[in-house]
């Protein structure tokens, strides 16, 4: 309980105390600007936003803070700790720097692998060639503790993706086998305050800020020997990191995609944790886990891409009817109970071959129309549509059977988010 209390106190310290609170505000502003773009694109495609930028941002901040607290408690009970002379904060700084190169490099497996490889190189130079570079001593990091930290960060990332990864989705389209298929682009970021345990031997810290080693009762023993730290204490130092999730799916619902991605990330974190603990044996296991982290991460990404390419697309219109990709909230379609994944087969007992047939039949039918719907589960239903307000919109994003030049359909396989937004603006103009 002592570990959980101190992790909670350190995380709370990172939320309300300067300069940490200003870092959190900067993240919140950055997330809000990103979410504002997401909502703008949603409104262009759907005709209405699914969430407000504020709601999306608050969700990212709140979930990130809770995840940071959980991660800090797990790290504490696992006995993950670093020397006070080690610059472990570089893993968080480096991940943000790598994100500027490519958004997918924000993952801690890449920044952790870079720091770990440098640390192993310094260890080899000192042990085998008796070469010691004192200026780079701060890069000598405990590999077992480092990769365990990376594993725990991925574990909480998987939980975040499952719980919050499907929000802020954008309907997208691409072409496969001469057919237009619909899907969703997902992009989320979370700011996480992580309290990392530092082993301190100096007197620079207030007695209230440190915990005696004898009171640090963890499930696993620290990788640093007790004989060398018997007179030391534990200091929980909070650091801010960013976890990012980005995916495009054409074979699953947005919730199914976030769940499967999150479950895969959790599986990866468990494997990484096992290999990290084996790294205590010798330098070969250390090198193995440092290489495993980025390579296995790339492997999981490849598996997901392979599954997307080879599985049957979920949202495709065909000769039976027109597929519904997304439904605007509070729209006539939403009030009728129409959902994403449903297929409109008939309107007023007239067969539907293209999306324009739906609107044409509704206009001809004055205020009342009957929709024959095939649900995603396969069952058929008839739904009554009443247009007393003479609204010209249903609030439905259809998967088109063809792509007219003036249609706002954009291939986002490799496009950047800013490019997608710009293309949509140009098409709207």
Secondary structure, DSSP 8 states (H G I E B T S, - for coil): -HHHHHHHHHHHHHHHSTTHHHHHHHHHHHHHHHHHHHHHHHHHHHSS-SS-HHHHHHHHHHHHHHHHHHHHHHHHHHT-EEETTS-TTHHHHHHHHHHHH-GGGGSHHHHHHHHHHHHHHHHHHHHHH----GGGGGG---HHHHHHHHHHHHHHHHHHHHHHTTTT-EEEEEEETTEEEEEEEEEEEEEEEEEEEEEE-SS-S-TTTEEEGGG---SS--SS-HHHHTT-EEEEEEEEEEEEEEEEESSS-HHHHHHHHHHHHHHHHHHHHHHHHHTTS-HHHHHHHHHHHHHHHHHHHHHHHHHHHHS--SEE-BTTBEEEEEE-TTSHHHHHT--TT-EEEEETTEE--SHHHHHHHHHHTTTEEEEEEE-TTS-EEEEEEE-TT--S---EEE--SS--TTS-----SS--HHHHHHHHHHHH-
